[in-house]
């Protein structure tokens, strides 16, 4: 008959994984709610105690203890056993270490321990109180993995180890994070609960106010502690203890003396040093780990001008000097994983301890009653000693002697055995005194044990007395400081920026960068790194990293960048393109204006004009940094159709300025700025000029000089006085400034201001390439304003604007050169 079963694979997998999950939940990763130990920890302690490897004896090689545990109780790898043993010995992880170790048992820096063949270990004294009375049948046992001997399923636990030492572990579908607590406080809370079974969490927190980490530090969040104690889940803030100490020369030093629980100190120091190297916060000069056998100490030297509180707040916020600790109190209760608060943990411990004390008392009672029975027989034997001796001498052997004693003097089997095995030296006159004293002691002890077993009040008094003994022997002062409220850390972004001088540049295609003054000074302006078809439109040579950059595009978008966030590269490098970070930057988009700001305060406005003839003013304050500025541009103008684009964006400096608009077909309109309303950033604006069908704006300028020029697409240029354009009102047609021709008429290709050459001595601090007068070399400042024009044959033609004669308003000007037929491009030098 075949024993093969045909079953669906999903049923087999589900069944096997279910069994596996049940095993690792109950028998590996989660602690028992009664003794607070995982199976491997319990087996280590039991095995070492069984082998006599206790605190009052010499240390033994760790490898021997690990081998005994692996061979007798824990059939897993030696590394898992040794790792568990190491953790039980680490005083920065265990509030009360259960193992004492000689040798390298790791460090707070994450250093691995020495191999188990090098280290020596023994149980600590307090571990003995977890195992106390285990030999008195106080706990249930189970067969080990090969059914050769029995092991305890729980330890007697003379103190609530689960709360004292906490626990952490990950299982299948479950994880646990129970923080350690102060032994004194846990025992006080347990004693109070023994007397007040219906106590609530707020009352318990008078005795057990919160966790107490072996590494100290500051714990914030009383409400979250209460939530965790009620539900088993909660989150507290654990903050390093830091003091500010004075140094020579007026400098200060941050000294870290306590760090959060289970934190890798070396990684923390490395992270702080990375912040120093990258200048994430101004003021850190040096970071050193000065920890030694006397305690933890991390020294953070500050520069003389540093704000110690700012640096400390930044480190709290951006390093593990401050962390969140999440309570997730899961333990095995009655063979089931449960998320429990502090009250169920204490109740489970008290019930367990009650069971242990009762079983111990029954064991001791049985032993005492047996001994009393023997002592009573010995006392009666002493009173008839001669007869007993004679009876024994007349007997043939030991068994015959026992039978004769039982028959002749009515001794029981146990009493007869004790008499015949009695040593002769005890048959003295003083022995009866000792026996009678022992009889009285045993009778008193029996009464006490029966009271413990039968009277709950006596039992609980004994339990409290034993807990107080543990507290008296091992209690220590609290290490962690508790603070009721979580302190919010607020850091202004500008406080973190180190103010440095830099050079900021923007190209028309959208490449931006900042450059060190040294790199800029070692090159010429023309040596800027850019594409051949790109042009530099903005440079500020004395920008600061604390300033702000606004970039306006022809599609009505504005991009914001703090100067310190710009990529710092050499002047000859191309820089970073806006499309690398700005997701809505179009391929056809170009930069038309950029400026550096100190702040967004004040009532500064911009004039915006589009090709289809819309105009408006928009406030600068509308562009203060928005939440998604790193990845998205925001609008400053709404365009009318796909063919529309922003023609001009100009900062407004004089509110009474006149504006001149020039259309493609040669019309010029002049009106006052007061007619242009201030609108929102997403508004389209109002009608600026009454354009003919097919016409569009070609230029928009403020009347700040005496004349202006216009350039036609056929390569003609002329200079016009502003006084020839009378001021009217917005939305008119304007005056014609080009003579109309029926065949191949002139159209306005470009127009702009003609500056006076006397203004050429201004500083090069800001080379505003939107201005018609730009000096390109500080050592050889040009005294003339030059318009460089590229013809359709790619030849370059230079026109000195202030040498142009003023033409009549209705003329078409003069040709730039005899061989130019049309213009492709033009720019001011």
Helices and strands as residue ranges (DSSP letters): H 9-24, I 25-29, H 39-50, E 60-61, H 62-72, H 78-89, E 99-102, E 120-123, H 125-131, G 134-136, E 141-143, E 150-152, H 161-165, E 167-170, E 175-178, H 183-195, H 201-207, E 218-220, H 222-231, E 233-239, E 241-246, G 248-250, E 252-258, H 265-277, E 284-289, E 298-302, H 308-318, E 322-328, E 330-333, E 336-339, H 342-383, H 385-394, H 398-409, H 413-420, G 424-426, H 431-454, H 456-474, E 481-483, G 493-496, E 501-507, E 511-515, H 517-521, G 525-527, E 536-544, E 548-553, E 557-562, G 563-565, E 576-577, G 578-580, E 591-597, E 605-610, E 614-619, G 620-623, E 634-635, E 646-651, E 658-663, E 667-672, G 673-675, E 686-687, E 697-702, E 707-712, E 716-721, G 722-724, E 735-736, E 748-754, G 757-759, E 766-768, G 778-780, E 786-791, E 796-800, G 801-803, E 814-815, E 823-828
